[in-house]
Each structure stands twice: as structure tokens, then as C-alpha cells.
Amino acid sequence: MASAAIVGATGYLGTELLRVLSYHPHLTVTQAVSSSHPGESLGDLSPHLERFRDVDLVGHTSAVDTDVAFLAQPPGQAMQVVPKLLERGVKVVDLGPDYRLRSGEEYARVYGQPHADPSHLGEAVYGLPELNGEAVKRARLVANPGCYPTAMLLALAPLVADGATHGPVYVDAKSGSSGAGAGLSTTSHHPEAALTVTPYGSPTHRHVPEMEQALRQIAGSSPPLVFVPHLVPIVRGILCSIYAAPRSGDTAASWSELLAQRYAASPFVHVGPVPKLPWATGTNRCYLSVQSAEGAPVLFSAIDNLGKGGASQAVQNANLMFGWDESAGLAHPGFGV
């Protein structure tokens, strides 16, 4: 049994990590860090997580000494602790954005602060297992992708790599309010979000540079991306509708076949009918579909932003880093209807 620490254990991603790891046969949480609840126990805060009821929360990372640490923190915090964790021999999966971009200058431009650990940017492996799994297996530092990039890249990257699209790509993405994190904000506050659909992130959402970099790395090139996210009045889930011009002779059927072949061995990516978000909710699954609109293929991608877009994908990465079956602890079904 390997030991795990969760840093940021009481936020939405941290709590989801605890829930996912409560199923895990090889990993157990022995340390949990929360700056907002130091000295309290997980048993008091999350009594439904019976497996970890005796784990006490600490307010800092200085005592973290486990086989792996999951960092579920806002921008700018992971890079303060990663160097010391790596020095102690702790494997790290960072669920935040601090190690996704390979350039410190680009990070500073996108997130508005200098990068405190540029020496490890080149080492960090972008943790999209279906498209970068072999590199993840060799890594000691994995940058878990953002939720929107996960949904978009799983749908689009195989097509771009095959030359099946040309010209700009238009992504209409919709996400639940949990994507904004546990902190209160006017935008995601329930009375503001409950009865409307709100586009945001204009003119350029900060996940776009991550998407472009990942496409160049995984698919060899990045087409121009027009990405417009929307907040919708649900708690969790992401649905992307993706529009791109096909190469001559390509159809929705040929795109669907290409994706089905690419993910034939994947336990978590399913190609089929237009997805429903409850299929993915609470899971590590991505549901893809290609439909025809006036003869042109349209891509759909659905994930749980807290699951495949966050916590469960982080566990999938840890499985690969330790040489376990990538499905370990991740076989539970979605909510279904």
C-alpha cells in the first residue's frame, strides 16, 4: 500500500480526490493539508469518507512525507512547495496550473505573476494519459491538465494529428459552477448563476495557451482556436461542441471511426451517441461523439470537470507513475440518467 498526501484537501478538487481514493486498492491518504481547517479531522468535515475518518488536517506542507502528493491549489501555490517535495523523493501530481506551461514567461503573462520554480517546468509531464501516457509512466512530476483542455484535447488532438481538419477550430464549452472552486464569487454565486447561461473568459481564456501548447506537443501543430466557455446552472460537468472544417472527403462517419480506433484500448474514452453529462458525472470517463450538421462533422465531448477534468484523472496519472493498472480505483459508474 502506497501513501498519499492531499494538499488543499477541503476544496472541491481535494474533497473529490478523497472520495475517489476511498475506492483505491493501492493508495491510502495518510496526510492532508488545509490552510482553512488546520487541526480538524477529515472525519468531522467529511463523515461520509469513512476510510479516512482518523486523518487530521495540518496547515502546511513542511511535514508531508508520502509516496505521492496531490496538490489541489490555486495558481502560484504549488510552485512554492514542489521543489522540496521532489527533494524528499515524493512524486507529485499538480492539479493546478503551475506546471502546465513550459515557459516561465508565458506563465507570467497568463497568470499575472512570475514563476517561482522555472527549473522544473521542463521536467513536468503533461498528464493526459490517453495521449501522453508513456511519458507519465516515467515522471516524478505530472501537471494534471485543466478541465476544459482535457475535454477539448481528447476530442480534437487525434484529428489534428491525422490532418483531418483545416483552418480555425471553434469550441463552444459549457461548465458547471464547481469549476470556479469553493471560494465565493459574484459570478458563480447561486443567485447569479441559477437561471442564466453566462459566457466568460473574453477575449482569451487562460486555458487557451495550454490547449495550443498541448496540441503542438501531442498532435504536432495547433490550428487557430476560438474558445468561448459558458457557466451553466449545474454543479459539475463540461460539454464541448467543437466545429472545424474537415479535409476533403472526410465525414462525420470517418471522424468517428478515427476516434474509435485511437481510443480502442482506452478504458475511459468512449465514442458513440451524443453524450449526456450524467453519464460522466462522478467518473473518469470522457464521452465523445461526431454528428453530421448539414453534411459537416460536429464534435461533442463530455466529462466531469471534477473527475476526468481533475481528481480522477490525477489518480489515473498516479496509477501510471507507480506502474499499476491505470483503472485502479476508477471503475465506478456515473449517475446515469
Stockholm file with secondary structure:
# STOCKHOLM 1.0

chainA/1-337         MASAAIVGATGYLGTELLRVLSYHPHLTVTQAVSSSHPGESLGDLSPHLERFRDVDLVGHTSAVDTDVAFLAQPPGQAMQVVPKLLERGVKVVDLGPDYRLRSGEEYARVYGQPHADPSHLGEAVYGLPELNGEAVKRARLVANPGCYPTAMLLALAPLVADGATHGPVYVDAKSGSSGAGAGLSTTSHHPEAALTVTPYGSPTHRHVPEMEQALRQIAGSSPPLVFVPHLVPIVRGILCSIYAAPRSGDTAASWSELLAQRYAASPFVHVGPVPKLPWATGTNRCYLSVQSAEGAPVLFSAIDNLGKGGASQAVQNANLMFGWDESAGLAHPGFGV
#=GR chainA/1-337 SS CEEEEEETTTSHHHHHHHHHHTTCSSEEEEEEECSSSTTCBHHHHCTTCGGGTTCBEESCSTTCCSSEEEECCCTTTHHHHHHHHHHTTCEEEECSSTTTSSCHHHHHHHHSSCCSCGGGTTTCEECCHHHHHHHHHTCSEEECCCHHHHHHHHHHHHHHHTTCEEEEEEEEEEECGGGGCSSCCTTTSHHHHTTCCEECSCSCCTTHHHHHHHHHHHHSCCCCEEEEEEECSSSSCEEEEEEEEECTTCCHHHHHHHHHHHTTTCSSEEECSSCCHHHHTTSSCEEEEEEEETTEEEEEEEECTTTTTTHHHHHHHHHHHTTSCTTTTCCCCCCCC
#=GC SS_cons         CEEEEEETTTSHHHHHHHHHHTTCSSEEEEEEECSSSTTCBHHHHCTTCGGGTTCBEESCSTTCCSSEEEECCCTTTHHHHHHHHHHTTCEEEECSSTTTSSCHHHHHHHHSSCCSCGGGTTTCEECCHHHHHHHHHTCSEEECCCHHHHHHHHHHHHHHHTTCEEEEEEEEEEECGGGGCSSCCTTTSHHHHTTCCEECSCSCCTTHHHHHHHHHHHHSCCCCEEEEEEECSSSSCEEEEEEEEECTTCCHHHHHHHHHHHTTTCSSEEECSSCCHHHHTTSSCEEEEEEEETTEEEEEEEECTTTTTTHHHHHHHHHHHTTSCTTTTCCCCCCCC
//
